[in-house]
Amino acid sequence: MLLKELREEVLEANLELVRRGLVLYTFGNASGVDREQGLVVIKPSGVDYGKLKPEHMVVTTMDGEIVEGNLRPSSDLDTHTLLYREFPSIGAVVHTHSDYATSFAQAGLPIPALGTTHADYFYGPVPVTAALSDEAVQGRYVHETGLAIVEYFRQGEDGQPIDPLAVPACLVAGHAPFVWGRNAHDAAHNAVVLEAVAKMAYQTLTLRANCESVSKALLDRHYFRKHGASATYGQC
Ligand SMILES: O=C(CO)[C@@H](O)[C@H](O)COP(=O)(O)O
């Protein structure tokens, strides 16, 4: 069995997604790459995470040709392998359907950098790709996912390329996040933090949108009812 250690790392990353509530049933996937051998280890498609074992992982070339494995590779294999070919600094890719990050992806909105928690992990907004063409057939659709991510990172919003390790995630419009890192543990960790900062961003934006100060009339009515009309602030 090829790449025993990488299989175990990728399995652990897949199980971390379940433990952290980032995926349901067979949603999402994780993979890792051994660049010296030019081989990718990826989760098999549609397999219950509770039954997943290292020997179930599928080993492919970086072009997606199956080298070892009896099960079908994840349906996102093309996206994972394209990211490995185009982002030479990354060692693992994770795809989740985590609630808040997926909500931003479905809304076609980037996750804004609103605080230090975000800034500790993502050097700027977590981008969202252009909406994928809905007439795409399965094969092209999956391929377009990776291309949409890579094209965004090639030029960013201002024509400048983005270092994928500086912003180790991208939301696919209408779909969900793809996240990466130096290794499988790092990629899974980044996916957990992505969901946390997406939730914080959603809550922050909701608070900002719904927090109007109360009117002075209401302040007067309530404050003076309790403290007497003659009261002035701080003398009650
Ligand atoms: O996003 C999707 C389907 O929309 C996929 O990522 C599935 O959530 C997992 O597919 P497999 O990895 O089991 O093929």
The ligand as a Tripos MOL2 file, in Angstrom:
@<TRIPOS>MOLECULE
LIG
   14    13     1     0     0
SMALL
NO_CHARGES

@<TRIPOS>ATOM
      1 O1        -19.6230   19.5030   -3.0710 O.2       1 LIG1
      2 C1        -19.8860   18.3510   -3.3840 C.2       1 LIG1
      3 C2        -21.1530   18.0180   -4.0730 C.3       1 LIG1
      4 O2        -21.8600   19.2470   -4.2920 O.3       1 LIG1
      5 C3        -18.9350   17.2280   -3.0550 C.3       1 LIG1
      6 O3        -17.7950   17.7990   -2.4820 O.3       1 LIG1
      7 C4        -19.5510   16.2910   -2.0230 C.3       1 LIG1
      8 O4        -19.8940   17.0700   -0.8780 O.3       1 LIG1
      9 C5        -18.5630   15.2350   -1.6020 C.3       1 LIG1
     10 O5        -18.3500   14.4380   -2.7400 O.3       1 LIG1
     11 P1        -17.2980   13.2240   -2.6390 P.3       1 LIG1
     12 O6        -15.9730   13.7780   -2.1750 O.co2     1 LIG1
     13 O7        -17.8490   12.2170   -1.6420 O.co2     1 LIG1
     14 O8        -17.2560   12.6800   -4.0480 O.co2     1 LIG1
@<TRIPOS>BOND
     1     1     2 2
     2     2     3 1
     3     2     5 1
     4     3     4 1
     5     5     6 1
     6     5     7 1
     7     7     8 1
     8     7     9 1
     9     9    10 1
    10    10    11 1
    11    11    12 2
    12    11    13 1
    13    11    14 1
@<TRIPOS>SUBSTRUCTURE
     1 LIG1         1 GROUP 0 **** ****
